[in-house]
Amino acid sequence: MIFDNTKATKEFANSKQAKAIIDNIPKGNEARKYNIGDIVNCNGIDKARINDCYIDNGYFIYSIVWTIKGKKYNKDIRQCDILEVI
């Protein structure tokens, strides 16, 4: 493992931007709109249940599950792809 010991790296490590990355704080003004267990309509999916939520690169990502003819499908989608809560 290589550690960079330059002044710029040390300054970045103490910056607010580095703290936001470490704390996984969303960048921008996206707020969490949906809860785990909600049933939602998504792009191309009529009815799905939210299984999990996490933040990736400042965006809320929801893990959804839906069933077609007894077969379960999983997909991770961004919050903007969810159209409405049923």
MOPAC internal coordinates of N, CA, C and O (Angstrom, degrees):
PM7 1SCF
backbone

  N    0.0000 0     0.00 0     0.00 0    0    0    0
  C    1.4349 1     0.00 0     0.00 0    1    0    0
  C    1.5251 1   108.24 1     0.00 0    2    1    0
  O    1.2310 1   120.38 1   -43.92 1    3    2    1
  N    1.3307 1   116.88 1   136.08 1    3    2    1
  C    1.4533 1   121.98 1  -178.15 1    5    3    2
  C    1.5249 1   109.12 1  -107.16 1    6    5    3
  O    1.2310 1   120.65 1   -49.30 1    7    6    5
  N    1.3158 1   116.36 1   130.70 1    7    6    5
  C    1.4596 1   121.71 1   177.79 1    9    7    6
  C    1.5204 1   108.67 1  -112.19 1   10    9    7
  O    1.2310 1   121.01 1   -52.72 1   11   10    9
  N    1.3223 1   115.68 1   127.28 1   11   10    9
  C    1.4568 1   121.12 1   178.02 1   13   11   10
  C    1.5237 1   108.24 1   -86.39 1   14   13   11
  O    1.2310 1   120.26 1   -52.91 1   15   14   13
  N    1.3104 1   117.11 1   127.09 1   15   14   13
  C    1.4562 1   121.37 1  -173.85 1   17   15   14
  C    1.5303 1   111.49 1  -114.32 1   18   17   15
  O    1.2310 1   120.08 1  -151.55 1   19   18   17
  N    1.3361 1   117.46 1    28.45 1   19   18   17
  C    1.4596 1   119.92 1  -177.97 1   21   19   18
  C    1.5219 1   110.91 1   -82.13 1   22   21   19
  O    1.2310 1   121.31 1   -15.14 1   23   22   21
  N    1.3214 1   115.10 1   164.86 1   23   22   21
  C    1.4636 1   121.13 1  -179.88 1   25   23   22
  C    1.5302 1   110.85 1   -63.15 1   26   25   23
  O    1.2310 1   120.04 1   139.15 1   27   26   25
  N    1.3280 1   117.53 1   -40.85 1   27   26   25
  C    1.4694 1   121.44 1  -179.49 1   29   27   26
  C    1.5297 1   111.19 1   -62.05 1   30   29   27
  O    1.2310 1   120.27 1   140.92 1   31   30   29
  N    1.3163 1   117.09 1   -39.08 1   31   30   29
  C    1.4618 1   120.96 1   178.95 1   33   31   30
  C    1.5191 1   110.92 1   -67.15 1   34   33   31
  O    1.2310 1   120.59 1   138.40 1   35   34   33
  N    1.3173 1   116.47 1   -41.60 1   35   34   33
  C    1.4663 1   119.91 1   178.76 1   37   35   34
  C    1.5278 1   111.10 1   -65.14 1   38   37   35
  O    1.2310 1   120.27 1   140.70 1   39   38   37
  N    1.3349 1   117.09 1   -39.30 1   39   38   37
  C    1.4634 1   120.20 1   178.18 1   41   39   38
  C    1.5268 1   111.04 1   -66.38 1   42   41   39
  O    1.2310 1   120.75 1   139.07 1   43   42   41
  N    1.3307 1   116.16 1   -40.93 1   43   42   41
  C    1.4630 1   119.69 1   178.37 1   45   43   42
  C    1.5269 1   111.05 1   -64.05 1   46   45   43
  O    1.2310 1   120.31 1   140.89 1   47   46   45
  N    1.3088 1   117.01 1   -39.11 1   47   46   45
  C    1.4688 1   120.87 1  -179.19 1   49   47   46
  C    1.5232 1   111.87 1   -61.34 1   50   49   47
  O    1.2310 1   119.93 1   152.20 1   51   50   49
  N    1.3166 1   117.74 1   -27.80 1   51   50   49
  C    1.4638 1   121.86 1   179.71 1   53   51   50
  C    1.5292 1   113.13 1   -96.76 1   54   53   51
  O    1.2310 1   119.76 1  -174.47 1   55   54   53
  N    1.3268 1   118.06 1     5.53 1   55   54   53
  C    1.4668 1   121.09 1  -175.81 1   57   55   54
  C    1.5310 1   111.81 1   -86.09 1   58   57   55
  O    1.2310 1   121.19 1   -15.16 1   59   58   57
  N    1.3296 1   115.33 1   164.84 1   59   58   57
  C    1.4687 1   121.18 1   176.91 1   61   59   58
  C    1.5229 1   110.91 1   -66.24 1   62   61   59
  O    1.2310 1   120.16 1   146.35 1   63   62   61
  N    1.3250 1   117.30 1   -33.65 1   63   62   61
  C    1.4597 1   121.43 1   179.95 1   65   63   62
  C    1.5304 1   110.79 1   -63.43 1   66   65   63
  O    1.2310 1   120.15 1   137.00 1   67   66   65
  N    1.3212 1   117.32 1   -43.00 1   67   66   65
  C    1.4629 1   120.68 1   178.16 1   69   67   66
  C    1.5227 1   110.63 1   -65.84 1   70   69   67
  O    1.2310 1   120.25 1   140.24 1   71   70   69
  N    1.3339 1   117.12 1   -39.76 1   71   70   69
  C    1.4603 1   120.56 1   178.41 1   73   71   70
  C    1.5209 1   110.79 1   -63.37 1   74   73   71
  O    1.2310 1   120.12 1   141.15 1   75   74   73
  N    1.3447 1   117.37 1   -38.85 1   75   74   73
  C    1.4642 1   121.20 1   178.16 1   77   75   74
  C    1.5246 1   111.02 1   -64.37 1   78   77   75
  O    1.2310 1   120.39 1   142.33 1   79   78   77
  N    1.3291 1   116.86 1   -37.67 1   79   78   77
  C    1.4653 1   120.48 1   178.02 1   81   79   78
  C    1.5243 1   109.99 1   -66.80 1   82   81   79
  O    1.2310 1   120.46 1   134.89 1   83   82   81
  N    1.3095 1   116.73 1   -45.11 1   83   82   81
  C    1.4636 1   121.01 1  -179.29 1   85   83   82
  C    1.5237 1   110.88 1   -64.59 1   86   85   83
  O    1.2310 1   120.31 1   136.68 1   87   86   85
  N    1.3339 1   117.00 1   -43.32 1   87   86   85
  C    1.4619 1   121.29 1  -178.59 1   89   87   86
  C    1.5220 1   112.66 1   -81.92 1   90   89   87
  O    1.2310 1   120.00 1   175.07 1   91   90   89
  N    1.3379 1   117.61 1    -4.93 1   91   90   89
  C    1.4577 1   123.21 1   179.06 1   93   91   90
  C    1.5259 1   111.40 1    58.59 1   94   93   91
  O    1.2310 1   120.60 1  -136.63 1   95   94   93
  N    1.3183 1   116.45 1    43.37 1   95   94   93
  C    1.4571 1   122.18 1   179.02 1   97   95   94
  C    1.5249 1   108.44 1   -80.84 1   98   97   95
  O    1.2310 1   119.91 1   -47.64 1   99   98   97
  N    1.3445 1   117.78 1   132.36 1   99   98   97
  C    1.4628 1   119.28 1   179.26 1  101   99   98
  C    1.5277 1   111.26 1   -60.65 1  102  101   99
  O    1.2310 1   120.81 1   -43.25 1  103  102  101
  N    1.3125 1   116.05 1   136.75 1  103  102  101
  C    1.4574 1   121.00 1   176.06 1  105  103  102
  C    1.5232 1   106.32 1   -95.48 1  106  105  103
  O    1.2310 1   119.71 1   -44.68 1  107  106  105
  N    1.2887 1   118.16 1   135.32 1  107  106  105
  C    1.4558 1   120.46 1  -177.36 1  109  107  106
  C    1.5133 1   110.06 1    98.96 1  110  109  107
  O    1.2310 1   121.13 1    13.00 1  111  110  109
  N    1.3194 1   115.44 1  -167.00 1  111  110  109
  C    1.4561 1   119.33 1  -174.20 1  113  111  110
  C    1.5210 1   112.75 1  -113.57 1  114  113  111
  O    1.2310 1   119.55 1  -148.82 1  115  114  113
  N    1.3201 1   118.46 1    31.18 1  115  114  113
  C    1.4571 1   121.09 1   176.87 1  117  115  114
  C    1.5267 1   108.89 1   -82.47 1  118  117  115
  O    1.2310 1   120.69 1   -54.13 1  119  118  117
  N    1.3193 1   116.28 1   125.87 1  119  118  117
  C    1.4589 1   121.97 1   178.81 1  121  119  118
  C    1.5250 1   108.66 1  -111.86 1  122  121  119
  O    1.2310 1   120.67 1   -30.49 1  123  122  121
  N    1.3080 1   116.33 1   149.51 1  123  122  121
  C    1.4612 1   120.91 1  -179.64 1  125  123  122
  C    1.5247 1   109.82 1   -69.35 1  126  125  123
  O    1.2310 1   120.69 1   -55.47 1  127  126  125
  N    1.3329 1   116.29 1   124.53 1  127  126  125
  C    1.4613 1   121.83 1  -175.70 1  129  127  126
  C    1.5222 1   113.57 1  -105.33 1  130  129  127
  O    1.2310 1   119.79 1   154.93 1  131  130  129
  N    1.3243 1   118.00 1   -25.07 1  131  130  129
  C    1.4606 1   121.57 1  -170.97 1  133  131  130
  C    1.5214 1   110.81 1  -119.95 1  134  133  131
  O    1.2310 1   121.06 1   -25.50 1  135  134  133
  N    1.3184 1   115.58 1   154.50 1  135  134  133
  C    1.4622 1   121.82 1  -178.90 1  137  135  134
  C    1.5191 1   110.30 1  -110.45 1  138  137  135
  O    1.2310 1   120.91 1   -22.91 1  139  138  137
  N    1.3217 1   115.87 1   157.09 1  139  138  137
  C    1.4559 1   120.94 1   175.06 1  141  139  138
  C    1.5218 1   107.99 1   -64.94 1  142  141  139
  O    1.2310 1   120.82 1   -48.01 1  143  142  141
  N    1.3243 1   116.03 1   131.99 1  143  142  141
  C    1.4613 1   121.48 1  -178.28 1  145  143  142
  C    1.5140 1   113.66 1   101.03 1  146  145  143
  O    1.2310 1   119.85 1   166.33 1  147  146  145
  N    1.3379 1   117.90 1   -13.67 1  147  146  145
  C    1.4667 1   120.72 1   177.32 1  149  147  146
  C    1.5229 1   110.11 1   -66.95 1  150  149  147
  O    1.2310 1   120.83 1   -34.13 1  151  150  149
  N    1.3218 1   116.01 1   145.87 1  151  150  149
  C    1.4589 1   121.65 1   174.34 1  153  151  150
  C    1.5231 1   106.61 1  -101.66 1  154  153  151
  O    1.2310 1   120.87 1   -53.40 1  155  154  153
  N    1.3326 1   115.95 1   126.60 1  155  154  153
  C    1.4600 1   121.05 1  -170.88 1  157  155  154
  C    1.5265 1   111.98 1  -131.07 1  158  157  155
  O    1.2310 1   121.27 1   -20.21 1  159  158  157
  N    1.3289 1   115.18 1   159.79 1  159  158  157
  C    1.4602 1   123.44 1   168.12 1  161  159  158
  C    1.5161 1   107.25 1   -99.96 1  162  161  159
  O    1.2310 1   120.77 1   -43.60 1  163  162  161
  N    1.3385 1   116.13 1   136.40 1  163  162  161
  C    1.4587 1   121.00 1  -179.18 1  165  163  162
  C    1.5231 1   108.83 1  -127.89 1  166  165  163
  O    1.2310 1   120.79 1    -5.40 1  167  166  165
  N    1.3118 1   116.09 1   174.60 1  167  166  165
  C    1.4648 1   120.41 1   175.41 1  169  167  166
  C    1.5228 1   109.44 1   -62.70 1  170  169  167
  O    1.2310 1   120.14 1   -68.17 1  171  170  169
  N    1.3253 1   117.34 1   111.83 1  171  170  169
  C    1.4581 1   122.33 1   177.67 1  173  171  170
  C    1.5152 1   115.11 1    83.22 1  174  173  171
  O    1.2310 1   119.27 1   177.22 1  175  174  173
  N    1.3175 1   118.99 1    -2.78 1  175  174  173
  C    1.4675 1   122.45 1  -179.41 1  177  175  174
  C    1.5218 1   107.73 1  -127.10 1  178  177  175
  O    1.2310 1   120.77 1   -58.54 1  179  178  177
  N    1.3341 1   116.13 1   121.46 1  179  178  177
  C    1.4633 1   120.08 1  -174.54 1  181  179  178
  C    1.5175 1   113.36 1   -73.82 1  182  181  179
  O    1.2310 1   120.20 1   136.84 1  183  182  181
  N    1.3185 1   117.22 1   -43.16 1  183  182  181
  C    1.4625 1   120.02 1  -173.44 1  185  183  182
  C    1.5269 1   108.99 1  -146.89 1  186  185  183
  O    1.2310 1   120.64 1   -63.64 1  187  186  185
  N    1.3352 1   116.38 1   116.36 1  187  186  185
  C    1.4668 1   121.08 1  -179.54 1  189  187  186
  C    1.5204 1   109.30 1  -140.88 1  190  189  187
  O    1.2310 1   120.97 1   -25.89 1  191  190  189
  N    1.3300 1   115.75 1   154.11 1  191  190  189
  C    1.4654 1   121.50 1   178.74 1  193  191  190
  C    1.5256 1   109.04 1  -106.94 1  194  193  191
  O    1.2310 1   120.87 1   -44.01 1  195  194  193
  N    1.3375 1   115.94 1   135.99 1  195  194  193
  C    1.4662 1   120.97 1   177.54 1  197  195  194
  C    1.5238 1   108.42 1   -76.99 1  198  197  195
  O    1.2310 1   121.26 1   -56.36 1  199  198  197
  N    1.3289 1   115.19 1   123.64 1  199  198  197
  C    1.4573 1   122.13 1  -176.46 1  201  199  198
  C    1.5258 1   112.46 1   -99.52 1  202  201  199
  O    1.2310 1   120.61 1   146.51 1  203  202  201
  N    1.3376 1   116.43 1   -33.49 1  203  202  201
  C    1.4607 1   120.99 1  -175.24 1  205  203  202
  C    1.5259 1   108.70 1  -157.97 1  206  205  203
  O    1.2310 1   120.89 1   -19.97 1  207  206  205
  N    1.3209 1   115.90 1   160.03 1  207  206  205
  C    1.4643 1   121.46 1   177.19 1  209  207  206
  C    1.5234 1   107.99 1  -140.70 1  210  209  207
  O    1.2310 1   120.77 1   -44.03 1  211  210  209
  N    1.3305 1   116.13 1   135.97 1  211  210  209
  C    1.4538 1   120.46 1   175.41 1  213  211  210
  C    1.5221 1   109.01 1  -147.60 1  214  213  211
  O    1.2310 1   120.83 1   -13.11 1  215  214  213
  N    1.3044 1   116.01 1   166.89 1  215  214  213
  C    1.4596 1   121.61 1  -179.84 1  217  215  214
  C    1.5225 1   108.40 1  -105.87 1  218  217  215
  O    1.2310 1   121.05 1   -50.66 1  219  218  217
  N    1.3308 1   115.60 1   129.34 1  219  218  217
  C    1.4578 1   121.08 1   177.16 1  221  219  218
  C    1.5230 1   108.26 1  -131.48 1  222  221  219
  O    1.2310 1   120.67 1   -63.55 1  223  222  221
  N    1.3051 1   116.32 1   116.45 1  223  222  221
  C    1.4600 1   122.73 1   177.89 1  225  223  222
  C    1.5310 1   112.19 1    56.28 1  226  225  223
  O    1.2310 1   120.64 1  -144.89 1  227  226  225
  N    1.3136 1   116.38 1    35.11 1  227  226  225
  C    1.4521 1   120.95 1   176.84 1  229  227  226
  C    1.5127 1   115.41 1    88.91 1  230  229  227
  O    1.2310 1   119.58 1   178.81 1  231  230  229
  N    1.3237 1   118.41 1    -1.19 1  231  230  229
  C    1.4599 1   122.22 1   179.98 1  233  231  230
  C    1.5207 1   110.21 1  -112.79 1  234  233  231
  O    1.2310 1   120.84 1   -35.06 1  235  234  233
  N    1.3308 1   115.99 1   144.94 1  235  234  233
  C    1.4532 1   120.04 1   175.44 1  237  235  234
  C    1.5241 1   108.70 1   -79.92 1  238  237  235
  O    1.2310 1   120.88 1   -53.78 1  239  238  237
  N    1.3234 1   115.93 1   126.22 1  239  238  237
  C    1.4580 1   122.89 1   178.87 1  241  239  238
  C    1.5257 1   107.25 1  -114.24 1  242  241  239
  O    1.2310 1   120.78 1   -49.72 1  243  242  241
  N    1.3275 1   116.10 1   130.28 1  243  242  241
  C    1.4581 1   121.61 1   179.94 1  245  243  242
  C    1.5214 1   109.00 1  -111.09 1  246  245  243
  O    1.2310 1   121.02 1   -46.13 1  247  246  245
  N    1.3092 1   115.65 1   133.87 1  247  246  245
  C    1.4528 1   122.06 1   173.99 1  249  247  246
  C    1.5202 1   106.40 1   -93.29 1  250  249  247
  O    1.2310 1   120.36 1   -61.66 1  251  250  249
  N    1.3327 1   116.91 1   118.34 1  251  250  249
  C    1.4629 1   120.61 1  -176.90 1  253  251  250
  C    1.5240 1   110.43 1  -114.62 1  254  253  251
  O    1.2310 1   121.10 1   -24.82 1  255  254  253
  N    1.3307 1   115.51 1   155.18 1  255  254  253
  C    1.4602 1   122.89 1   179.01 1  257  255  254
  C    1.5176 1   107.59 1  -131.95 1  258  257  255
  O    1.2310 1   120.53 1   -44.85 1  259  258  257
  N    1.3272 1   116.58 1   135.15 1  259  258  257
  C    1.4546 1   120.35 1   174.15 1  261  259  258
  C    1.5174 1   109.18 1  -142.56 1  262  261  259
  O    1.2310 1   120.86 1   -17.88 1  263  262  261
  N    1.3258 1   115.95 1   162.12 1  263  262  261
  C    1.4599 1   121.86 1  -175.21 1  265  263  262
  C    1.5258 1   109.42 1  -123.17 1  266  265  263
  O    1.2310 1   120.86 1   -45.79 1  267  266  265
  N    1.3285 1   115.97 1   134.21 1  267  266  265
  C    1.4596 1   122.41 1   173.08 1  269  267  266
  C    1.5186 1   107.31 1  -129.83 1  270  269  267
  O    1.2310 1   120.77 1   -61.85 1  271  270  269
  N    1.3220 1   116.12 1   118.15 1  271  270  269
  C    1.4742 1   123.15 1   179.60 1  273  271  270
  C    1.5265 1   111.53 1    51.57 1  274  273  271
  O    1.2310 1   120.28 1  -135.45 1  275  274  273
  N    1.3117 1   117.06 1    44.55 1  275  274  273
  C    1.4543 1   122.41 1   175.54 1  277  275  274
  C    1.5197 1   115.37 1    81.35 1  278  277  275
  O    1.2310 1   119.58 1   177.97 1  279  278  277
  N    1.3206 1   118.40 1    -2.03 1  279  278  277
  C    1.4600 1   121.41 1   179.66 1  281  279  278
  C    1.5230 1   109.09 1  -104.63 1  282  281  279
  O    1.2310 1   120.43 1   -49.16 1  283  282  281
  N    1.3532 1   116.78 1   130.84 1  283  282  281
  C    1.4636 1   121.85 1  -178.50 1  285  283  282
  C    1.5252 1   110.54 1   -90.00 1  286  285  283
  O    1.2310 1   121.79 1   -39.01 1  287  286  285
  N    1.3237 1   114.18 1   140.99 1  287  286  285
  C    1.4543 1   121.62 1   177.06 1  289  287  286
  C    1.5235 1   108.96 1  -125.39 1  290  289  287
  O    1.2310 1   120.44 1   -33.90 1  291  290  289
  N    1.3250 1   116.77 1   146.10 1  291  290  289
  C    1.4716 1   123.20 1   177.97 1  293  291  290
  C    1.5191 1   109.04 1  -122.91 1  294  293  291
  O    1.2310 1   121.43 1   -32.26 1  295  294  293
  N    1.3307 1   114.87 1   147.74 1  295  294  293
  C    1.4611 1   119.56 1   176.40 1  297  295  294
  C    1.5195 1   108.70 1  -158.36 1  298  297  295
  O    1.2310 1   120.52 1   -35.63 1  299  298  297
  N    1.3219 1   116.62 1   144.37 1  299  298  297
  C    1.4635 1   122.18 1   173.20 1  301  299  298
  C    1.5198 1   107.85 1  -102.11 1  302  301  299
  O    1.2310 1   120.66 1   -53.69 1  303  302  301
  N    1.3405 1   116.33 1   126.31 1  303  302  301
  C    1.4567 1   120.44 1  -177.98 1  305  303  302
  C    1.5206 1   110.23 1  -131.96 1  306  305  303
  O    1.2310 1   121.08 1   -23.24 1  307  306  305
  N    1.3223 1   115.54 1   156.76 1  307  306  305
  C    1.4621 1   120.29 1   176.08 1  309  307  306
  C    1.5184 1   109.89 1   -79.12 1  310  309  307
  O    1.2310 1   121.31 1   -21.06 1  311  310  309
  N    1.3076 1   115.10 1   158.94 1  311  310  309
  C    1.4598 1   121.30 1  -178.31 1  313  311  310
  C    1.5319 1   111.59 1   -59.65 1  314  313  311
  O    1.2310 1   119.76 1   144.84 1  315  314  313
  N    1.3187 1   118.07 1   -35.16 1  315  314  313
  C    1.4650 1   120.99 1  -177.80 1  317  315  314
  C    1.5255 1   112.38 1   -68.42 1  318  317  315
  O    1.2310 1   119.45 1   163.62 1  319  318  317
  N    1.3441 1   118.65 1   -16.38 1  319  318  317
  C    1.4641 1   121.74 1   178.73 1  321  319  318
  C    1.5231 1   112.96 1   -85.07 1  322  321  319
  O    1.2310 1   119.85 1   170.70 1  323  322  321
  N    1.3217 1   117.88 1    -9.30 1  323  322  321
  C    1.4628 1   121.26 1   177.13 1  325  323  322
  C    1.5218 1   107.67 1   -85.87 1  326  325  323
  O    1.2310 1   120.69 1   -53.94 1  327  326  325
  N    1.3296 1   116.29 1   126.06 1  327  326  325
  C    1.4574 1   120.65 1  -175.21 1  329  327  326
  C    1.5195 1   112.81 1   -87.39 1  330  329  327
  O    1.2310 1   120.28 1   135.48 1  331  330  329
  N    1.3368 1   117.08 1   -44.52 1  331  330  329
  C    1.4649 1   119.80 1  -177.64 1  333  331  330
  C    1.5197 1   110.59 1  -163.79 1  334  333  331
  O    1.2310 1   121.25 1   -17.38 1  335  334  333
  N    1.3278 1   115.21 1   162.62 1  335  334  333
  C    1.4615 1   122.32 1   173.76 1  337  335  334
  C    1.5169 1   106.99 1   -95.05 1  338  337  335
  O    1.2310 1   120.75 1   -45.50 1  339  338  337
  N    1.3227 1   116.16 1   134.50 1  339  338  337
  C    1.4729 1   120.46 1   178.86 1  341  339  338
  C    1.5096 1   109.05 1   -86.43 1  342  341  339
  O    1.2310 1   120.10 1   180.00 1  343  342  341

